[in-house]
């Protein structure tokens, strides 16, 4: 066309007359956008996926550093993350990110004498809440009285109604204190789990989101908290395999393509502007960070678009250390009495042939996110020597950090009222992203769920049937 505009590229079930007249553009190639695009394409919609970066995967990606393939941060999921598990199945990547057979988290308290530092949080094959009873009773990092108080608080937490909007107005730390939890119990148990999943300490976290995490992960099904993580670089899953799945579904995927504006046409269709091209389409899904979504929203698409700007962000710092020898025998552990939070062995996944590569995942890292690398090296290498005897005398071959200053939305009290749903007031325009109203904190699970919700809303408006396989995870939840 002479004005540079063209309809969304025809793909997929070209012989289906209903599909032939239905198209969608998904803006953003993170997990939310990939999910949305796959779901729409599976329903016969012609989909164009636009991503400004040179790769897919959003904030769960990999990059090269010499011979290492490095994940920008350590990402894990739980057995209860049924949507992300569906996503892994859909891109044929489940075998590359297996789950533990049974929850087992080593917890090392560096303040205790060597030989008595290790405790474990693990489950037994028993019904809830007995599945964690033996582990809690034997957990050495809490006193007998603290363990009993934790059990009482867990039962009180189980009784909370997640649909109660007042939970979102309270902070989790105050609730824990009111239910007899000592500062030690918060550090050694509640924040051990909560900081990693919420990206906030208990005092800064919405009770509603915290209750959702603990009720779903620890108090719903015996195996709900079993941990899974990628045994390959995240780029293998969220870029290579995702792009292969998108190609097979007939999605037109364009990277290095930043959307500059989104506008509705007089006939109710949409125009998406990218450099050198205007794409005409029936529906648009904005699957980008909330501040970027705010800037792309057309007028009156939301009642109070400024609320998106009131959603805060929280950082995650990852510290990467390569040693000249094997220093750690276990795949991961959590730590107490030290700035170190979680340590993962990334040696095999990164392609390292000799030595060992450890990654430290530091959530809620507001105080450290901008520190110089030299300061972080001086801070963390001695802590690793305190935690891991094998590091003493080992040579550090490489030390570097990755920083995500806006890794997640901040799960502060009151954030629930700021998170919009998938539908906007503009017909044909939808929102996706972990920051939308999924009920989950900012996790890979939340991102995938948001993509499913956006696709469901768009399919309803486009008159396309839901692909049954897409919603199987809801039945499994």
Secondary structure, 3 states (H helix, E strand, C coil): CCCCEEECCCCCCCCCHHHHCCEEEEECCCHHHHHHHHHHHHCCCEEEEECCCCCCCCCCCEEEECCEEEECCCCEEECCCHHHHHHHHHCCCHHHCCECCCCEEEEEECCCCCCCCEEEEECCCCCCCHHHHHHHHHCCCCCHHHHHHHHHHHHHHHCCCCCCHHHHHCEHHHHHHHCCCCHHHHHHHHHHHHHHHHCCCHHHCEHHHHHHHHHHHHCCCCCCCCEEECCCCHHHHHHHHHHHHHHHHCCEEECCCCEEEEEECCCCCEEEEECCEEEEECEEEECCCHHHHHHHCCCCCCCCCCHHHHCCEEEEEEEEEEECCCCCCCCEEEEECCCCCEEEECHHHHCCCCCEEEEEEEECCCCCCCCCHHHHHHHHHHHHHHHCHHHCCCCEEEEEEEEEEEEEECCCCCHHHHCCCCECCCCCEEECCCCCCCCCCCCHHHHHHHHHHHHHHHHHHHCCCCCHHHHHHHHHC
